Amino acid sequence: MNLNIFSITLLVSGIIVAAISTVIIYRLGDSVRWFALTMLFVSIWALAYGFELSVKSLEDMLFWIKIEYIGIAMAPGTWLWFCLKYSGLEKYSNPTVALMIFVIPAITFFMVLTNEYHHLHYRHVMVDDSGPFPLLAITIGPWYYVHLSFFYISLSIGIIILLYKFKNADPIFKKQNNLLVLAGLFPWAFNIIYLLGFRPFGHIDLTPYAFLIMYIFVGIGLLRFDLFSIKPIARDKVFEVITKGILVFDPNFRIIDFNPFIGKILELPISNLIGKRLEEIFGKDSEFESFLKKEEKRDSDSTLEFKLGRKDLTVEYVPIKDKKGNFLGRMVIFEDVTQEKSIQNQIRNQADELKNLNSLKDKLFTIISHDLKGPIFGIRELIKLSFEGVISKEEFFQILPEINKNMDSVSILLENLLAWTSSQLKGEFLVKNTFELDKLVELQVSLFEKVTREKGITLTLQKYGQLHVFADKNMIDLAIRNLLSNAIKFSGKGDYVTVILKENEGSVTIKIKDTGLGISEENLEKLKNRESFTTLGKDKSTGTGLGMLLVQDYIIKNGGELIINSQLGIGSEFSFNLPKSNDNFLEVI
């Protein structure tokens, strides 16, 4: 081995570049690592070329030239791959494109290894002793032109990508980009000069020197000043820690970038998002399309159905423009607010429930202080006056029917009040059994017969089929009693109250119809919303509305739903179904 100034320069600078590139590979981000890998391949080229210039025999020169081609063949491919990754063209950095990029370098390296068998890369090689030290003289073969074409095409495409992607970038990115472009062009110029025949040092190729000089400056900049770290590293880290999903669309609604969290929000695999169109993610004519078409910042709320359930999302649309105002695309930011919405709805429902409970509490105090207190105090005063002789026996008996009617109302009210209080304060046991519904209804009808005769109302019961139901007997008893009482209260002389019991396939229908006053639209809405209210009956009797709340509650707990149909001045119809079964169980609610 005969070291000379050319070989020493290559060996020293090659070691420096190899060391710098190795440190960069371990310290910096993904795309910058590919640039460092390009530097490493160039250093292998330089080191092997340095050894080639130090040996004398043809055999040794051919050995080192094979080592050189590890770097010469692979460097253009890693440069192009770096440009794709650094410029944000991730959709092209996939296995198919990688195969297209690196298949030529792999074939080139194989051709060099086996050249003595086919001479496709080098037609002829010999040692030239005309200079100060032996040099390898080469006559190139056909595959060399393939390799050379790939070399320059890769360099050209990479430089074009960098120039195009950063033409309107911020100054800090432009300076970094210009340095990269210079790192590609500077050695390229030396290689073109060498191929054109301008060789001041004979067969010595100055291209690796140019690469080494340029890459030493770039490598020091990467390590000392964190060049390129702002774009690929900070951006990746920021995207990783953001707890909102981000999609970046180009002007044609294709995804060109995203952050990892978007996969969690949209429940999508993120491995193949790049290049997908908007309709592939959200379907055709989605609400997002109309917002994306507008080049302005907007916010919206959306609700989407996913495999794991429905999600409430807030979506922010941010247009992306360069310094000149040219429209480049849109960034869409998704935030999952399902839990927050659920908590807000829960708080709102609790507030409404508390408001209703307060309203009902006030009503209960009114009931206790007026509807219960009034009749009881009235009876007490009547008895007192009778004892004092103020009211005669005949007068007492004349008033007694009215007292009896008041006491009937008070007893129903007291029963409803106790039932409601029990259900609200301590819960209640729902004891379901199979029983004969018609027997229960017949008993209720018989209890109201006297009242209906006195008011001139026709009360009838119609039964169809087997009427065994599976429900809580006490609850259904109270519900039917309240419905019958209401129907009679809002009916008068000449009206009809009809109770219909009908067997269905799996249930029994209970229907109570009357031809009384009917219910206004306003009060119908209150009933459907389970709001209590007070209205006057035909005989000017009043109710508290508490009974209807209990009726609806008890019917729901027994597996039914109260259906109300009514027309003012024509009458009302209340109906519900109860299940048929013979299973007995005890349920606590």
QUIDA-V894150 format. One record per pair of residues at least 6 apart in sequence whose C-alpha atoms are under 8 Angstrom apart, sorted by sequence separation. I is the first residue (numbers start at 1). GAP is how many residues later the second one is. If there is no record, write none. Layout:
i: (I,I)
gap: (GAP,GAP)
This chain:
i: (55,84,115,128,129,193,199,221,222,249,250,262,263,279,282,304,305,321,322,385,386,422,452,491,502,503,526,536,555,556,566,25,26,115,127,128,166,167,222,248,249,263,279,291,303,304,320,321,386,452,501,502,526,535,536,555,565,566,24,25,52,53,84,85,127,128,166,247,248,249,262,303,304,319,320,321,501,502,534,535,564,565,24,25,52,84,111,112,127,128,247,248,303,304,319,320,382,488,500,501,534,552,564,565,111,126,127,247,248,260,302,303,319,320,386,449,487,500,501,523,534,552,564,25,125,126,166,194,247,278,301,302,319,320,499,500,533,534,563,564,24,25,52,81,125,126,194,246,247,301,302,318,319,499,500,532,533,562,563,51,52,125,194,245,246,301,302,317,318,499,532,562,563,22,124,125,163,191,245,300,301,317,318,445,498,499,532,562,21,22,49,123,124,162,191,245,246,247,299,300,317,318,497,498,561,21,48,49,122,123,124,190,191,245,246,299,300,316,317,445,497,498,532,560,561,48,81,122,123,190,242,244,245,257,299,315,316,496,497,532,560,21,22,122,123,163,243,244,245,255,256,298,299,315,316,496,497,531,559,560,21,48,49,121,122,162,188,239,240,242,245,255,256,297,298,315,442,495,496,530,559,560,48,81,121,187,190,239,240,245,254,255,297,298,314,315,495,496,517,558,559,18,47,80,120,121,187,239,240,254,255,296,297,313,314,495,517,527,555,17,18,45,46,119,120,121,122,159,187,254,255,296,297,313,314,530,17,44,45,120,121,187,254,255,296,313,314,491,44,45,77,120,186,187,253,254,295,312,313,379,491,492,18,45,77,159,186,253,292,311,312,313,438,487,491,17,18,44,45,291,311,312,487,488,490,491,44,45,187,311,487,490,14,15,43,74,77,183,186,484,490,14,41,42,155,312,438,483,487,13,14,41,42,437,40,41,74,183,375,436,437,457,14,15,73,74,111,183,295,375,436,437,13,14,41,42,73,435,436,41,434,435,457,467,11,73,108,183,375,434,435,457,467,10,11,38,39,73,433,434,435,441,444,452,456,457,458,460,462,467,10,38,433,434,440,444,448,455,456,457,458,459,460,461,462,463,464,465,466,37,38,292,372,432,433,435,455,456,457,458,459,460,461,462,463,464,465,469,10,11,70,108,179,253,267,371,432,433,441,456,457,458,459,460,461,462,463,464,469,10,11,38,69,266,267,431,432,433,457,459,461,468,524,9,37,38,431,432,467,7,8,105,372,430,431,524,7,35,66,69,104,6,7,34,35,7,34,7,66,104,490,491,492,520,6,7,34,35,66,490,491,492,519,520,34,489,490,518,519,520,4,489,490,518,519,3,4,32,489,518,519,3,31,176,517,518,2,176,489,517,518,519,1,2,516,517,518,519,1,2,31,32,516,517,518,1,31,173,515,516,517,515,516,514,515,173,513,514,513,514,513,512,513,416,511,512,438,511,512,511,482,483,510,511,137,482,509,510,136,509,510,58,135,479,483,509,510,58,135,265,482,508,509,57,265,412,507,508,131,265,479,480,507,508,262,479,507,508,478,506,507,73,76,80,84,87,506,61,76,79,80,83,87,479,79,83,251,479,56,77,80,84,251,56,58,76,80,83,87,250,251,476,55,56,76,79,83,250,251,475,476,249,250,475,53,248,249,53,248,249,248,249,247,248,246,247,487,246,247,472,246,471,245,246,244,245,244,245,244,483,243,244,471,470,471,469,470,469,470,469,470,468,469,470,468,470,430,417,416,420,416,419,413,416,86,434,434,434,433,434,433,434,433,432,433,169,170,432,168,169,431,432,168,431,168,430,431,429,430,429,430,429,430,428,429,427,428,46,427,45,46,91,42,46,90,89,90,88,42,43,88,42,360,39,367,36,91,90,91,17,24,20,32,10,14,17,21,24,10,13,17,20,24,13,16,20,29,32,28,31,17,30,13,29,30,29,28)
gap: (6,6,6,6,6,6,6,6,6,6,6,6,6,6,6,6,6,6,6,6,6,6,6,6,6,6,6,6,6,6,6,7,7,7,7,7,7,7,7,7,7,7,7,7,7,7,7,7,7,7,7,7,7,7,7,7,7,7,8,8,8,8,8,8,8,8,8,8,8,8,8,8,8,8,8,8,8,8,8,8,8,8,9,9,9,9,9,9,9,9,9,9,9,9,9,9,9,9,9,9,9,9,9,9,10,10,10,10,10,10,10,10,10,10,10,10,10,10,10,10,10,10,10,11,11,11,11,11,11,11,11,11,11,11,11,11,11,11,11,11,12,12,12,12,12,12,12,12,12,12,12,12,12,12,12,12,12,12,12,13,13,13,13,13,13,13,13,13,13,13,13,13,13,14,14,14,14,14,14,14,14,14,14,14,14,14,14,14,15,15,15,15,15,15,15,15,15,15,15,15,15,15,15,15,15,16,16,16,16,16,16,16,16,16,16,16,16,16,16,16,16,16,16,16,16,17,17,17,17,17,17,17,17,17,17,17,17,17,17,17,17,18,18,18,18,18,18,18,18,18,18,18,18,18,18,18,18,18,18,18,19,19,19,19,19,19,19,19,19,19,19,19,19,19,19,19,19,19,19,19,19,19,20,20,20,20,20,20,20,20,20,20,20,20,20,20,20,20,20,20,20,21,21,21,21,21,21,21,21,21,21,21,21,21,21,21,21,21,21,22,22,22,22,22,22,22,22,22,22,22,22,22,22,22,22,22,23,23,23,23,23,23,23,23,23,23,23,23,24,24,24,24,24,24,24,24,24,24,24,24,24,24,25,25,25,25,25,25,25,25,25,25,25,25,25,26,26,26,26,26,26,26,26,26,26,26,27,27,27,27,27,27,28,28,28,28,28,28,28,28,28,29,29,29,29,29,29,29,29,30,30,30,30,30,31,31,31,31,31,31,31,31,32,32,32,32,32,32,32,32,32,32,33,33,33,33,33,33,33,34,34,34,34,34,35,35,35,35,35,35,35,35,35,36,36,36,36,36,36,36,36,36,36,36,36,36,36,36,36,36,37,37,37,37,37,37,37,37,37,37,37,37,37,37,37,37,37,37,37,38,38,38,38,38,38,38,38,38,38,38,38,38,38,38,38,38,38,38,39,39,39,39,39,39,39,39,39,39,39,39,39,39,39,39,39,39,39,39,39,40,40,40,40,40,40,40,40,40,40,40,40,40,40,41,41,41,41,41,41,42,42,42,42,42,42,42,43,43,43,43,43,44,44,44,44,45,45,46,46,46,46,46,46,46,47,47,47,47,47,47,47,47,47,47,48,48,48,48,48,48,49,49,49,49,49,50,50,50,50,50,50,51,51,51,51,51,52,52,52,52,52,52,53,53,53,53,53,53,54,54,54,54,54,54,54,55,55,55,55,55,55,56,56,57,57,58,58,58,59,59,60,61,61,62,62,62,63,63,63,64,65,65,65,65,66,66,66,66,67,67,67,68,68,68,68,68,68,69,69,69,69,69,69,70,70,70,70,70,71,71,71,71,71,71,72,72,72,72,73,73,73,74,74,74,74,74,74,75,75,75,75,75,75,75,76,76,76,76,77,77,77,77,77,78,78,78,78,78,78,78,78,78,79,79,79,79,79,79,79,79,79,80,80,80,81,81,81,82,82,82,83,83,84,84,85,85,85,86,86,86,87,87,88,88,89,89,90,90,91,91,92,92,107,108,108,109,109,110,110,111,111,112,112,112,113,113,127,129,130,130,131,131,134,134,146,146,147,148,149,149,150,150,151,152,152,153,153,153,154,154,154,154,155,155,156,156,156,157,157,158,158,159,159,160,160,161,161,162,162,163,163,165,166,166,166,167,167,168,169,169,169,170,172,176,177,183,183,184,184,195,195,196,196,198,198,198,198,198,199,199,199,199,199,200,200,200,200,200,201,201,202,202,203,203,203,204,205)
